[in-house]
Amino acid sequence: MSEKISKEDEARVHLELANEWEELLSTVRSTVPGLENFLQPSPCSILLQHLPESGPIVIINVHKDRCDAIALLAGLDEPFHIPLHSFSRKKAVTYSNALTAHLQLKELRMRAAHADTDKEEDEDNGPTERNIRPSVNKKLRDNIVRNILESLWKEVVKPILDALGFSRLQSSSETTLPRIWWCPTGPMSFLPLHAAGIYGGENSDTILNYAVSSYTPSVTLLADRIKNNHPIHQDVSGLFLTSQPNAPGLSPIPGVTKEVTSIHNQTVEHGVRALNREGSDVTVDTTLQHMEEFSCIHLACHASQDQNEPLQSRFRFHNGSLDLSTIIRKNLKNADLAFLSACETSTGEEKLSEEVVHLAAGMLAAGYRRVVATMWAIADEHAPKVASDFYDYLLAQRVEGDGSGFDGSDSAYALHHAIQQLRQRLPDSKKSLLTWIPYVHYGL
């Protein structure tokens, strides 16, 4: 009898707590502005009110029964459905696993101080660390990345572009390329949709000829950035830069000093408010302070992702580590552009693939409107010039505009430009895919 009474009491307590929970949710949704859908999915009608004008958001859903793309376009009253008949969840998992295994084989997990891409004979050669020469079947090693990119092109990206009516840009003198925002789910979160294409041969064709790609962790986040895209206050407009070439316990990356110094000189020459701090001259606390004082930041350092505790993913400084949870807690009202010249800054975790918790997504959650990040290791040899070309483009657009302030509104096009410049400098672009593919753009 006493056991029965105890269970009845426990059930009653659960019921009372459940009722209290529902009352609290009802109170929050009815009394707090902006939280009308607190802990509920945003209605489609609300999401469709705040979409980018320059291109669609494309959500790719993979399921064991079928795969589909859902495009959200400004001006349409409902989502645009694109079936992907030639694709499957099995293929997505296969491509993702194959790419991950290849990257692990090449140990592309840290910004490499040495990259001898010109000396390798691999057709998909990338920024490997010195003396790393994995023993692997050469035919597989030569073709795996190109095969994945070609399959993604034929089975996913090209069918989507065709359905949306995207046409190929024939020359640089034509109209500016449209934007496209990718919102992949599940195993698609690890695949470079922004680089899909056929590289080499008579049938060569890639997404780079059709659109400028960006990513978004969720439709809600991008819609919120569009809704609240207010002008940056002139008092904080500017760029804070830091390089960390010799963080304790990590391999040196001397190229970051040259990279940051060059960018600082570029911006100052154009009249942009800028501050550069290297190594031990800046602490984690002062970095956070500068993030509040400057609308844009450039972090040239090592970074790492914590797969067990994603919010503990961090940037590695001479004097400690700046973790994602600390950044998110800051109230960065005027945050605009974050250039993360590091590694693993947009690397997802398989167990959390639907949540896409990584440093790039975290910077967006912290308030930044756009983020340049990397999917895997970038070469210390090439990173400084990529960054320089990126800022050259932004500064040129600023001069052509009204010349006031500094922002990253053209950052997606700036990265597209910088990558095209990098591809032209490489001895043969199809032989150096892993060198330029990791650079990605998030947000507006």
C-alpha positions in Angstrom: 0.0 0.0 0.0 2.8 2.4 0.9 4.5 1.7 -2.4 1.3 2.4 -4.3 0.8 5.7 -2.5 4.4 6.7 -3.3 3.9 6.1 -7.0 0.6 8.0 -7.0 2.4 11.0 -5.3 5.2 10.8 -7.8 2.7 10.8 -10.7 0.9 13.8 -9.2 4.1 15.7 -8.8 5.0 15.1 -12.5 1.5 16.2 -13.5 1.8 19.4 -11.5 5.3 20.2 -13.0 4.0 19.5 -16.5 1.1 22.0 -15.9 3.5 24.6 -14.5 5.8 24.1 -17.5 2.9 24.7 -19.9 1.8 27.8 -18.0 5.4 29.2 -18.1 5.7 28.7 -21.8 2.3 30.3 -22.4 3.3 33.3 -20.3 6.6 33.7 -22.2 5.0 33.5 -25.6 2.2 35.9 -24.7 4.1 38.6 -22.8 7.7 38.7 -24.2 8.0 40.5 -27.5 9.9 38.4 -30.1 9.3 35.1 -28.3 5.9 34.3 -29.6 7.2 31.0 -30.9 9.5 30.2 -28.0 10.7 26.6 -28.1 8.5 26.0 -31.2 9.5 25.8 -34.9 9.1 29.1 -36.6 6.0 29.0 -38.9 6.9 28.9 -42.6 4.9 32.1 -43.1 7.2 34.0 -40.8 10.4 32.6 -42.3 9.2 33.6 -45.8 8.9 37.2 -44.7 12.7 37.7 -44.3 14.5 36.0 -47.1 17.6 37.3 -49.0 16.7 39.2 -52.2 19.9 38.1 -54.0 19.3 34.4 -54.1 17.5 31.4 -52.7 18.1 29.4 -49.5 18.3 25.7 -50.3 17.7 23.1 -47.7 18.8 19.6 -48.6 17.0 16.8 -46.9 18.3 13.2 -47.1 16.3 10.2 -46.0 16.5 6.5 -46.6 13.4 6.6 -48.7 14.1 9.7 -50.9 16.1 12.9 -51.0 14.8 16.4 -51.8 15.8 20.0 -51.9 13.5 22.8 -50.6 14.2 26.2 -52.0 13.0 29.4 -50.2 12.9 32.4 -52.5 11.9 36.0 -51.8 8.6 36.7 -53.4 7.2 33.2 -53.4 4.4 32.4 -51.0 5.5 28.8 -50.4 8.7 26.7 -50.6 9.8 25.4 -54.0 10.2 21.6 -54.0 13.0 20.0 -56.0 13.2 16.2 -56.0 16.7 14.7 -56.2 15.9 11.4 -58.0 19.5 10.4 -58.5 20.6 10.9 -54.9 20.2 8.8 -51.8 21.1 8.9 -48.1 23.4 5.9 -48.8 25.4 8.0 -51.3 25.5 11.0 -48.9 27.0 8.8 -46.2 29.4 7.1 -48.6 30.7 10.4 -49.9 31.0 11.9 -46.4 32.8 8.9 -45.0 35.2 8.7 -48.0 36.1 12.4 -47.7 36.5 12.2 -43.9 38.8 9.2 -44.3 40.8 11.0 -47.0 41.3 14.1 -44.8 42.3 12.0 -41.8 44.8 10.2 -44.0 46.4 13.5 -45.0 46.1 14.8 -41.4 44.4 18.0 -42.6 43.4 19.0 -39.2 45.7 21.9 -38.3 46.9 25.0 -40.2 50.0 23.7 -41.8 53.2 25.6 -41.5 54.6 23.8 -44.6 52.7 23.0 -47.7 54.4 21.6 -50.7 51.4 21.4 -53.0 53.5 22.2 -56.1 55.7 19.2 -55.5 52.9 16.6 -55.1 51.7 14.6 -58.0 48.2 13.9 -56.6 45.4 15.4 -58.6 43.6 16.4 -55.4 46.7 17.4 -53.6 46.3 19.8 -50.7 48.2 21.5 -47.8 49.9 18.6 -46.1 52.4 19.0 -43.4 56.0 18.3 -44.3 57.2 14.7 -44.4 53.6 13.3 -44.3 53.3 10.9 -47.2 50.5 8.4 -46.5 50.8 5.0 -48.1 47.6 4.6 -50.1 46.5 3.3 -53.5 47.5 6.0 -55.9 44.5 5.7 -58.2 42.1 6.1 -55.3 44.2 9.0 -53.9 44.3 10.7 -57.2 40.5 10.6 -57.9 38.6 10.4 -54.7 38.0 14.2 -54.2 37.3 14.9 -57.8 34.9 11.9 -58.0 33.0 13.2 -54.9 32.7 16.7 -56.4 31.6 15.4 -59.7 28.9 13.2 -58.1 27.6 16.1 -56.0 27.4 18.2 -59.2 25.5 15.6 -61.2 23.3 14.3 -58.5 22.6 17.3 -56.3 23.8 20.8 -57.3 23.3 20.9 -61.0 19.6 19.6 -60.8 19.0 22.3 -58.2 20.5 25.0 -60.3 18.5 23.8 -63.4 15.3 23.8 -61.4 15.9 27.3 -60.1 16.8 28.6 -63.6 20.4 29.5 -62.9 22.5 30.1 -66.0 26.2 29.8 -66.5 28.3 33.0 -66.5 30.3 33.0 -69.7 32.7 35.8 -68.9 33.8 38.1 -66.1 32.2 41.0 -68.0 28.7 39.7 -67.5 26.3 40.5 -64.8 27.3 39.8 -61.2 26.7 36.2 -60.1 23.6 35.6 -57.9 24.0 34.3 -54.4 22.9 30.9 -53.1 22.7 29.8 -49.5 23.1 26.1 -48.7 21.5 24.7 -45.6 22.5 21.0 -45.7 21.3 18.4 -43.1 22.7 15.1 -41.8 25.7 13.7 -43.7 25.4 16.5 -46.3 26.7 18.9 -43.6 30.2 17.5 -44.2 30.3 17.8 -48.0 31.6 20.8 -50.0 28.6 21.8 -52.0 30.2 25.1 -52.8 32.9 23.4 -54.8 30.7 20.8 -56.6 31.6 20.4 -60.3 33.5 18.6 -63.0 37.2 19.6 -63.0 39.2 19.0 -66.2 38.2 17.7 -69.6 35.8 18.9 -72.3 32.8 18.7 -69.9 34.4 20.9 -67.2 31.7 22.8 -65.3 31.4 23.9 -61.7 29.0 25.8 -59.4 31.7 28.6 -59.4 30.4 29.5 -62.9 26.7 29.9 -61.7 26.6 31.4 -58.2 28.4 32.6 -55.2 27.9 30.1 -52.4 27.3 30.7 -48.7 26.1 28.4 -45.9 23.7 28.9 -43.0 23.3 26.6 -40.0 19.5 27.3 -40.1 17.0 29.2 -42.0 15.8 31.0 -38.8 19.3 32.3 -38.1 19.7 33.8 -41.6 16.2 35.2 -41.5 16.9 36.9 -38.2 20.1 38.5 -39.6 18.2 39.9 -42.5 15.4 41.2 -40.3 17.9 42.9 -38.0 20.4 44.1 -40.6 20.7 47.6 -39.2 23.6 49.9 -40.1 26.8 49.5 -38.1 27.5 52.4 -35.7 30.4 54.5 -37.0 32.0 54.5 -33.6 32.8 50.8 -33.8 33.2 50.4 -37.6 36.6 49.0 -38.2 38.8 45.9 -38.1 40.6 44.2 -35.1 43.3 41.7 -36.1 45.4 39.3 -34.1 48.0 36.7 -35.1 49.2 33.9 -32.9 52.2 32.3 -34.6 53.7 30.4 -31.6 50.9 29.2 -29.3 52.3 26.9 -26.6 52.2 23.2 -27.5 51.2 23.8 -31.1 53.2 23.9 -34.3 54.4 27.3 -35.3 52.6 29.1 -38.1 54.9 32.0 -39.1 52.7 33.0 -42.0 50.1 34.5 -39.8 52.4 37.4 -38.9 52.9 38.4 -42.5 49.2 37.9 -43.2 47.9 40.2 -40.4 50.6 42.8 -40.9 49.8 43.1 -44.6 46.0 43.3 -44.0 46.5 46.0 -41.3 48.6 48.1 -43.7 46.0 47.7 -46.4 43.1 48.8 -44.3 45.0 51.8 -42.7 46.1 53.0 -46.1 42.4 53.1 -47.1 41.5 55.1 -44.0 39.9 52.3 -42.2 40.1 52.2 -38.4 42.2 49.1 -37.5 44.1 47.6 -34.6 46.7 44.8 -34.9 48.0 42.8 -31.9 50.3 39.8 -32.1 51.1 36.9 -29.8 51.4 37.7 -26.1 50.5 41.4 -26.7 46.9 40.4 -26.5 45.0 38.3 -24.0 41.7 36.5 -24.2 40.1 39.2 -22.1 41.4 42.1 -24.2 40.4 40.2 -27.4 36.8 40.1 -26.1 37.0 43.8 -25.3 38.2 44.5 -28.9 35.4 42.4 -30.3 33.0 44.9 -28.7 35.0 47.9 -29.9 35.4 46.8 -33.6 32.6 45.6 -35.9 35.0 43.2 -37.8 37.7 40.8 -36.6 40.4 38.8 -38.2 41.8 35.8 -36.2 44.9 34.2 -37.6 45.7 31.4 -35.3 45.2 27.7 -34.5 41.7 26.5 -33.7 40.2 23.3 -32.5 36.8 21.7 -32.3 35.7 19.8 -29.2 33.5 17.0 -30.5 32.2 16.0 -27.0 31.6 19.6 -25.8 31.0 21.7 -29.0 30.7 25.0 -27.0 34.2 24.4 -25.8 35.6 24.6 -29.3 38.2 27.3 -29.2 40.8 29.6 -30.7 44.3 29.0 -29.4 46.2 32.1 -28.2 49.7 32.6 -26.7 48.0 33.4 -23.4 45.2 30.9 -23.2 42.2 29.9 -25.3 39.1 31.7 -26.4 36.2 29.3 -26.3 32.9 29.5 -28.2 30.7 29.6 -25.0 32.6 32.7 -23.8 32.1 34.5 -27.2 28.4 33.6 -27.3 27.8 35.1 -23.9 29.0 38.5 -25.1 26.5 41.1 -26.2 27.9 42.0 -29.6 25.3 44.4 -30.9 27.5 45.8 -33.7 29.3 42.6 -34.8 29.5 42.4 -38.6 32.3 40.3 -40.1 34.5 37.6 -38.6 37.4 36.2 -40.8 38.6 33.0 -39.1 41.9 32.3 -40.7 42.4 29.0 -38.8 41.4 25.4 -39.2 38.4 23.3 -38.3 36.3 26.5 -37.9 33.4 25.1 -39.9 33.9 21.4 -39.2 30.8 19.7 -37.9 30.4 16.7 -35.7 28.6 13.6 -36.9 26.6 13.1 -33.7 25.5 16.8 -33.9 25.2 17.1 -37.7 21.6 18.4 -37.5 22.7 21.1 -35.1 25.9 22.2 -36.9 27.7 23.4 -33.8 31.1 24.7 -34.8 33.1 27.9 -34.5 31.6 29.5 -37.6 28.0 28.8 -36.5 28.9 30.0 -33.0 30.2 33.3 -34.3 26.9 33.8 -36.1 25.0 32.9 -32.9 27.2 35.5 -31.0 25.9 38.2 -33.3 28.2 38.3 -36.4 26.4 38.7 -39.6 28.9 36.9 -41.8 31.8 34.6 -41.2 34.7 33.3 -43.4 35.8 29.9 -42.1 37.5 26.7 -43.1 36.3 23.1 -43.4 39.8 21.6 -42.8 43.5 22.6 -42.7 44.6 25.6 -44.8 48.2 26.1 -46.0 50.3 28.7 -44.2 51.9 29.2 -47.6 48.6 30.4 -49.3 46.5 31.7 -46.5 48.1 35.2 -46.3 47.5 35.9 -50.0 43.9 34.6 -49.9 43.2 37.0 -47.0 45.0 39.9 -48.8 42.9 39.4 -52.0 39.8 39.1 -49.9 40.4 42.5 -48.2 41.5 44.1 -51.5 38.1 43.3 -52.9 36.2 44.7 -49.8 38.3 47.9 -49.8 37.8 48.4 -53.5 34.0 48.1 -53.1 34.2 50.6 -50.3 36.0 53.1 -52.5 33.4 52.6 -55.3 30.6 53.2 -52.8 30.3 56.2 -50.5 33.7 55.5 -48.9 32.3 55.6 -45.4 32.8 53.0 -42.7 33.9 49.5 -43.2 31.7 46.4 -43.4 31.6 42.9 -44.8 28.4 43.2 -46.9 30.4 42.1 -50.0 32.3 39.4 -48.1 30.8 36.5 -50.0 31.9 38.0 -53.3 35.2 38.9 -51.8 35.9 35.3 -50.9 34.8 34.1 -54.3 37.2 36.5 -55.9 40.1 35.5 -53.6 39.5 31.8 -54.3 39.5 32.4 -58.0 42.8 34.3 -57.7 44.2 31.4 -55.7 43.2 28.9 -58.3 44.9 30.9 -61.0 48.1 31.0 -59.0 48.2 27.2 -58.4 50.1 25.3 -61.1 47.0 23.3 -62.1 43.7 24.0 -60.2 42.3 20.5 -60.6 45.5 19.1 -59.0 45.1 21.4 -56.0 41.5 21.0 -54.9 42.2 20.5 -51.2 44.1 23.8 -51.2 41.1 26.1 -51.9 38.0 24.0 -51.2 38.2 24.5 -47.4 37.4 28.2 -47.5 33.7 28.8 -46.9 31.4 31.7 -46.3 28.5 31.7 -43.7 25.7 34.2 -43.2 24.7 37.3 -45.1 
